[in-house]
Amino acid sequence: MSAKIRRTAAAAKQREIAKREARQEMEKKGAATAEKQGRRGAGGAGGAGGAGGAGGAGGAASVSAASGHVAEARAAVAGVPSWFQTSPALDRHANDASKKGQLTNSGVAELEALKKRAMESQLDTLKTQSFRLNCSLRAQLSEVKRLSGKHVSERSAIVRRLSPEQLAHRKRRVRGLMCIIKKKNFFTELMPILREKGPKIWACDRVNLYQINPDTATADTHLANGNVLQIPLGKDLVGVAADARGPVVNLASAPGDSNYLGLFDEASNYLSASIVVCVVANNFGEPLGVLELLNKKLGRFDVSDEHTCRKIGKSMAMYLK
């Protein structure tokens, strides 16, 4: 593309030079013609002495004719044939090419400045978002510290409201899990499934399912490494909840509670913070298992999380053994 532009510019330059040379040649011819006619007029005036006034008029007419010839020559130069003139499209193309070349050479610094301003604007946006996120996390951390070791009441547990899309997404996941529960027969079959799908439903880090063993009076669960953890009834949050057959336990900070022993944390090298413990009981109120949610990813567990635990617990009590 650049070679074509250069050829076009060179052709235009050659046409301009030829036009200038033709104009100079036509002016020379016009001047020579005027000089000859002036000499003829002067000779006619000297030969006809009696007709001096007429000769002067003729000389003036000759001069005017010569000037007319010059004007005609200039007009002829101005009206150069079409094949000798430059095309307006080609001239415009050449001018655009030259302008592009000038912009390319002179706009490098401006382009770099624009890029720098764009990067600074993006950096400012990221700094603002980071600041807002840090403020939100600090507020949540202070709220968790304030509620450390305290049972979250139904009113204060409403931390955030899910959007309609998030609620619909959660309902779809819960329905899928309940369909899986209907196809299973035992708690041990559902433990790895809950460990995989539970964190996506409750937006938490881990979900544990304990089965109550009446022979050993323990709540048993299979860990990710294949070992079996047995928590005696009446000990730790899981054992106390199963023994009391009480309502859902929702804590903003598990280590701050007096019943917390951290048996699961010791067995799996884990650190529990926020926790929900929901007892799975049959229609006669006998505990069959315990559902445990650990470490909400944003804030703490709320009333909707408790409601979902109860709903899934009822489904497990109906279909599992």
PEPENOR-V848601 format. One record per residue. N is the residue number from 1. RES is the residue in three letters. SS is DSSP state (~ for helix, > for strand, _ for the rest). PHI is phi in whole degrees, -180 to 180 (* if undefined). D_LAST is the distance of its C-alpha to the last C-alpha in Angstrom with 1 decimal. Layout:
BEGIN
n: {N & N}
res: {RES & RES}
ss: {SS & SS}
phi: {PHI & PHI}
d_last: {D_LAST & D_LAST}
END
This chain:
BEGIN
n: {1 & 2 & 3 & 4 & 5 & 6 & 7 & 8 & 9 & 10 & 11 & 12 & 13 & 14 & 15 & 16 & 17 & 18 & 19 & 20 & 21 & 22 & 23 & 24 & 25 & 26 & 27 & 28 & 29 & 30 & 31 & 32 & 33 & 34 & 35 & 36 & 37 & 38 & 39 & 40 & 41 & 42 & 43 & 44 & 45 & 46 & 47 & 48 & 49 & 50 & 51 & 52 & 53 & 54 & 55 & 56 & 57 & 58 & 59 & 60 & 61 & 62 & 63 & 64 & 65 & 66 & 67 & 68 & 69 & 70 & 71 & 72 & 73 & 74 & 75 & 76 & 77 & 78 & 79 & 80 & 81 & 82 & 83 & 84 & 85 & 86 & 87 & 88 & 89 & 90 & 91 & 92 & 93 & 94 & 95 & 96 & 97 & 98 & 99 & 100 & 101 & 102 & 103 & 104 & 105 & 106 & 107 & 108 & 109 & 110 & 111 & 112 & 113 & 114 & 115 & 116 & 117 & 118 & 119 & 120 & 121 & 122 & 123 & 124 & 125 & 126 & 127 & 128 & 129 & 130 & 131 & 132 & 133 & 134 & 135 & 136 & 137 & 138 & 139 & 140 & 141 & 142 & 143 & 144 & 145 & 146 & 147 & 148 & 149 & 150 & 151 & 152 & 153 & 154 & 155 & 156 & 157 & 158 & 159 & 160 & 161 & 162 & 163 & 164 & 165 & 166 & 167 & 168 & 169 & 170 & 171 & 172 & 173 & 174 & 175 & 176 & 177 & 178 & 179 & 180 & 181 & 182 & 183 & 184 & 185 & 186 & 187 & 188 & 189 & 190 & 191 & 192 & 193 & 194 & 195 & 196 & 197 & 198 & 199 & 200 & 201 & 202 & 203 & 204 & 205 & 206 & 207 & 208 & 209 & 210 & 211 & 212 & 213 & 214 & 215 & 216 & 217 & 218 & 219 & 220 & 221 & 222 & 223 & 224 & 225 & 226 & 227 & 228 & 229 & 230 & 231 & 232 & 233 & 234 & 235 & 236 & 237 & 238 & 239 & 240 & 241 & 242 & 243 & 244 & 245 & 246 & 247 & 248 & 249 & 250 & 251 & 252 & 253 & 254 & 255 & 256 & 257 & 258 & 259 & 260 & 261 & 262 & 263 & 264 & 265 & 266 & 267 & 268 & 269 & 270 & 271 & 272 & 273 & 274 & 275 & 276 & 277 & 278 & 279 & 280 & 281 & 282 & 283 & 284 & 285 & 286 & 287 & 288 & 289 & 290 & 291 & 292 & 293 & 294 & 295 & 296 & 297 & 298 & 299 & 300 & 301 & 302 & 303 & 304 & 305 & 306 & 307 & 308 & 309 & 310 & 311 & 312 & 313 & 314 & 315 & 316 & 317 & 318 & 319 & 320 & 321}
res: {MET & SER & ALA & LYS & ILE & ARG & ARG & THR & ALA & ALA & ALA & ALA & LYS & GLN & ARG & GLU & ILE & ALA & LYS & ARG & GLU & ALA & ARG & GLN & GLU & MET & GLU & LYS & LYS & GLY & ALA & ALA & THR & ALA & GLU & LYS & GLN & GLY & ARG & ARG & GLY & ALA & GLY & GLY & ALA & GLY & GLY & ALA & GLY & GLY & ALA & GLY & GLY & ALA & GLY & GLY & ALA & GLY & GLY & ALA & ALA & SER & VAL & SER & ALA & ALA & SER & GLY & HIS & VAL & ALA & GLU & ALA & ARG & ALA & ALA & VAL & ALA & GLY & VAL & PRO & SER & TRP & PHE & GLN & THR & SER & PRO & ALA & LEU & ASP & ARG & HIS & ALA & ASN & ASP & ALA & SER & LYS & LYS & GLY & GLN & LEU & THR & ASN & SER & GLY & VAL & ALA & GLU & LEU & GLU & ALA & LEU & LYS & LYS & ARG & ALA & MET & GLU & SER & GLN & LEU & ASP & THR & LEU & LYS & THR & GLN & SER & PHE & ARG & LEU & ASN & CYS & SER & LEU & ARG & ALA & GLN & LEU & SER & GLU & VAL & LYS & ARG & LEU & SER & GLY & LYS & HIS & VAL & SER & GLU & ARG & SER & ALA & ILE & VAL & ARG & ARG & LEU & SER & PRO & GLU & GLN & LEU & ALA & HIS & ARG & LYS & ARG & ARG & VAL & ARG & GLY & LEU & MET & CYS & ILE & ILE & LYS & LYS & LYS & ASN & PHE & PHE & THR & GLU & LEU & MET & PRO & ILE & LEU & ARG & GLU & LYS & GLY & PRO & LYS & ILE & TRP & ALA & CYS & ASP & ARG & VAL & ASN & LEU & TYR & GLN & ILE & ASN & PRO & ASP & THR & ALA & THR & ALA & ASP & THR & HIS & LEU & ALA & ASN & GLY & ASN & VAL & LEU & GLN & ILE & PRO & LEU & GLY & LYS & ASP & LEU & VAL & GLY & VAL & ALA & ALA & ASP & ALA & ARG & GLY & PRO & VAL & VAL & ASN & LEU & ALA & SER & ALA & PRO & GLY & ASP & SER & ASN & TYR & LEU & GLY & LEU & PHE & ASP & GLU & ALA & SER & ASN & TYR & LEU & SER & ALA & SER & ILE & VAL & VAL & CYS & VAL & VAL & ALA & ASN & ASN & PHE & GLY & GLU & PRO & LEU & GLY & VAL & LEU & GLU & LEU & LEU & ASN & LYS & LYS & LEU & GLY & ARG & PHE & ASP & VAL & SER & ASP & GLU & HIS & THR & CYS & ARG & LYS & ILE & GLY & LYS & SER & MET & ALA & MET & TYR & LEU & LYS}
ss: {_ & ~ & ~ & ~ & ~ & ~ & ~ & ~ & ~ & ~ & ~ & ~ & ~ & ~ & ~ & ~ & ~ & ~ & ~ & ~ & ~ & ~ & ~ & ~ & ~ & ~ & ~ & ~ & ~ & ~ & ~ & ~ & ~ & ~ & ~ & ~ & ~ & ~ & ~ & ~ & ~ & ~ & ~ & ~ & ~ & ~ & ~ & _ & _ & _ & _ & ~ & ~ & ~ & ~ & ~ & ~ & ~ & ~ & ~ & ~ & ~ & ~ & ~ & ~ & ~ & ~ & ~ & ~ & ~ & ~ & ~ & ~ & ~ & ~ & ~ & ~ & ~ & _ & _ & _ & _ & _ & _ & _ & _ & _ & ~ & ~ & ~ & ~ & ~ & ~ & ~ & ~ & ~ & ~ & ~ & ~ & ~ & ~ & ~ & ~ & ~ & ~ & ~ & _ & ~ & ~ & ~ & ~ & ~ & ~ & ~ & ~ & ~ & ~ & ~ & ~ & ~ & ~ & ~ & ~ & ~ & ~ & ~ & ~ & ~ & ~ & ~ & ~ & ~ & ~ & ~ & ~ & ~ & ~ & ~ & ~ & ~ & ~ & ~ & ~ & ~ & ~ & ~ & _ & _ & _ & _ & > & _ & _ & _ & _ & _ & _ & _ & _ & _ & _ & _ & _ & ~ & ~ & ~ & ~ & ~ & ~ & ~ & ~ & ~ & ~ & ~ & ~ & ~ & ~ & ~ & ~ & ~ & ~ & ~ & ~ & _ & _ & _ & ~ & ~ & ~ & ~ & ~ & ~ & ~ & ~ & ~ & ~ & ~ & ~ & ~ & ~ & ~ & ~ & _ & > & > & > & > & > & > & > & > & > & > & _ & _ & _ & _ & > & > & > & > & > & _ & _ & _ & _ & _ & > & > & > & > & > & _ & _ & _ & ~ & ~ & ~ & ~ & ~ & ~ & ~ & ~ & ~ & _ & _ & _ & _ & > & > & > & _ & _ & ~ & ~ & ~ & _ & _ & _ & _ & _ & _ & ~ & ~ & ~ & ~ & ~ & ~ & _ & _ & _ & _ & _ & _ & > & > & > & > & > & > & > & _ & _ & _ & _ & _ & > & > & > & > & > & > & > & > & > & > & _ & _ & _ & _ & _ & _ & ~ & ~ & ~ & ~ & ~ & ~ & ~ & ~ & ~ & ~ & ~ & ~ & ~ & ~ & ~ & ~ & ~ & _ & _}
phi: {* & -69 & -65 & -64 & -64 & -64 & -63 & -63 & -64 & -67 & -63 & -62 & -65 & -63 & -65 & -63 & -64 & -63 & -62 & -64 & -64 & -64 & -63 & -63 & -65 & -66 & -65 & -63 & -64 & -64 & -65 & -66 & -63 & -65 & -66 & -63 & -65 & -65 & -65 & -63 & -65 & -68 & -65 & -65 & -71 & -70 & -70 & -101 & -68 & -73 & -105 & -65 & -66 & -65 & -65 & -63 & -63 & -66 & -63 & -64 & -64 & -64 & -61 & -64 & -65 & -63 & -63 & -65 & -62 & -61 & -63 & -63 & -63 & -66 & -64 & -66 & -64 & -64 & -96 & -61 & -54 & -64 & -70 & -97 & -88 & -83 & -76 & -59 & -65 & -67 & -62 & -64 & -63 & -65 & -63 & -62 & -63 & -64 & -63 & -62 & -61 & -65 & -65 & -64 & -78 & -93 & -96 & -65 & -64 & -66 & -63 & -64 & -65 & -64 & -61 & -64 & -65 & -64 & -65 & -65 & -66 & -63 & -64 & -63 & -63 & -65 & -64 & -65 & -63 & -63 & -63 & -63 & -64 & -64 & -63 & -64 & -66 & -65 & -63 & -66 & -65 & -65 & -68 & -64 & -64 & -65 & -96 & -61 & 79 & -107 & -73 & -79 & -74 & -65 & -76 & -82 & -79 & -79 & -88 & -146 & -109 & -78 & -72 & -57 & -67 & -67 & -63 & -64 & -65 & -65 & -61 & -64 & -67 & -65 & -62 & -63 & -67 & -68 & -65 & -67 & -61 & -64 & -90 & -100 & -117 & -130 & -62 & -64 & -74 & -90 & -59 & -67 & -68 & -67 & -64 & -88 & -92 & -60 & -59 & -75 & -76 & -98 & 54 & -127 & -90 & -154 & -130 & -118 & -121 & -106 & -110 & -79 & -105 & -68 & -70 & -101 & 55 & -134 & -106 & -105 & -147 & -97 & -80 & -66 & -84 & 97 & -77 & -108 & -103 & -116 & -108 & -63 & -66 & 93 & -124 & 61 & -64 & -67 & -66 & -66 & -65 & -68 & -72 & -81 & 53 & -93 & -73 & -68 & -98 & -126 & -117 & -75 & -144 & -64 & -61 & -81 & -88 & -71 & -84 & -78 & -116 & 73 & -66 & -67 & -64 & -68 & -73 & -116 & 55 & -128 & -129 & -89 & -124 & -75 & -151 & -130 & -122 & -126 & -84 & -96 & -126 & -84 & -65 & -92 & 84 & -81 & -71 & -107 & -167 & -136 & -104 & -124 & -110 & -126 & 58 & -61 & -72 & -134 & 77 & -137 & -70 & -119 & -66 & -64 & -64 & -62 & -62 & -65 & -61 & -63 & -64 & -70 & -62 & -63 & -66 & -67 & -64 & -81 & -111 & -103 & -122}
d_last: {79.4 & 81.4 & 84.1 & 84.6 & 85.0 & 87.5 & 89.5 & 89.6 & 90.8 & 93.5 & 94.7 & 94.9 & 96.9 & 99.3 & 99.9 & 100.7 & 103.2 & 104.9 & 105.1 & 106.8 & 109.3 & 110.1 & 110.7 & 113.1 & 115.0 & 115.4 & 116.7 & 119.2 & 120.5 & 120.8 & 122.7 & 125.1 & 125.7 & 126.5 & 128.9 & 130.8 & 131.2 & 132.4 & 135.1 & 136.2 & 136.5 & 138.5 & 140.9 & 141.5 & 142.4 & 145.0 & 146.7 & 147.1 & 148.9 & 149.8 & 146.3 & 144.7 & 142.7 & 141.3 & 140.5 & 138.6 & 136.7 & 135.9 & 134.7 & 132.5 & 131.2 & 130.6 & 128.7 & 126.5 & 126.1 & 125.1 & 122.5 & 121.3 & 120.9 & 118.9 & 116.7 & 116.3 & 115.4 & 112.7 & 111.4 & 111.4 & 109.5 & 107.0 & 106.7 & 105.8 & 104.7 & 101.0 & 100.6 & 101.9 & 99.8 & 96.3 & 93.4 & 91.7 & 88.3 & 89.1 & 90.5 & 87.4 & 85.2 & 87.2 & 87.0 & 83.2 & 83.0 & 85.2 & 83.1 & 79.9 & 81.4 & 82.5 & 79.1 & 77.4 & 79.8 & 79.9 & 76.4 & 74.6 & 74.9 & 73.7 & 70.7 & 69.7 & 70.1 & 67.9 & 65.2 & 65.5 & 65.2 & 62.1 & 60.4 & 61.4 & 59.9 & 56.6 & 56.6 & 57.3 & 54.4 & 52.0 & 53.3 & 52.8 & 49.2 & 48.5 & 50.2 & 48.1 & 44.8 & 45.9 & 46.8 & 43.4 & 41.6 & 43.9 & 43.2 & 39.4 & 39.8 & 42.0 & 39.5 & 36.7 & 39.1 & 40.0 & 36.4 & 35.5 & 33.3 & 33.3 & 30.5 & 31.1 & 31.8 & 30.9 & 34.6 & 35.2 & 32.0 & 33.4 & 34.9 & 35.3 & 35.0 & 33.5 & 35.8 & 34.9 & 34.4 & 32.0 & 30.0 & 29.9 & 28.9 & 26.0 & 24.9 & 25.0 & 22.8 & 20.2 & 20.3 & 19.9 & 16.8 & 15.2 & 16.2 & 14.5 & 11.1 & 11.6 & 12.2 & 9.2 & 6.1 & 4.9 & 6.3 & 9.2 & 10.2 & 10.8 & 12.7 & 15.9 & 15.9 & 15.8 & 18.4 & 20.6 & 20.3 & 19.7 & 23.3 & 24.8 & 23.1 & 24.0 & 27.1 & 26.2 & 26.4 & 22.8 & 19.3 & 16.8 & 13.0 & 12.1 & 9.1 & 10.2 & 11.0 & 12.6 & 14.7 & 16.5 & 16.3 & 15.8 & 14.0 & 13.6 & 14.2 & 15.9 & 19.4 & 21.4 & 23.5 & 20.7 & 20.8 & 18.0 & 18.7 & 17.9 & 19.0 & 19.7 & 18.8 & 22.0 & 23.4 & 23.8 & 22.7 & 19.0 & 19.1 & 21.5 & 19.5 & 16.3 & 18.6 & 20.6 & 17.9 & 20.7 & 21.5 & 21.3 & 23.4 & 25.8 & 28.4 & 31.3 & 31.7 & 29.1 & 31.6 & 33.7 & 31.1 & 31.6 & 27.9 & 27.7 & 27.9 & 27.1 & 24.8 & 23.2 & 26.7 & 28.1 & 25.5 & 25.8 & 29.4 & 28.6 & 30.2 & 28.3 & 30.2 & 28.7 & 25.1 & 22.5 & 19.6 & 17.1 & 14.6 & 11.3 & 11.2 & 10.3 & 13.5 & 14.6 & 14.7 & 12.4 & 11.4 & 7.8 & 9.5 & 13.0 & 14.6 & 18.1 & 21.0 & 24.1 & 27.8 & 28.6 & 31.2 & 33.6 & 34.1 & 31.0 & 27.9 & 28.8 & 27.5 & 26.4 & 24.1 & 22.6 & 22.3 & 20.5 & 18.0 & 17.3 & 17.1 & 14.5 & 12.5 & 12.6 & 11.5 & 8.4 & 7.6 & 8.6 & 7.0 & 3.8 & 0.0}
END
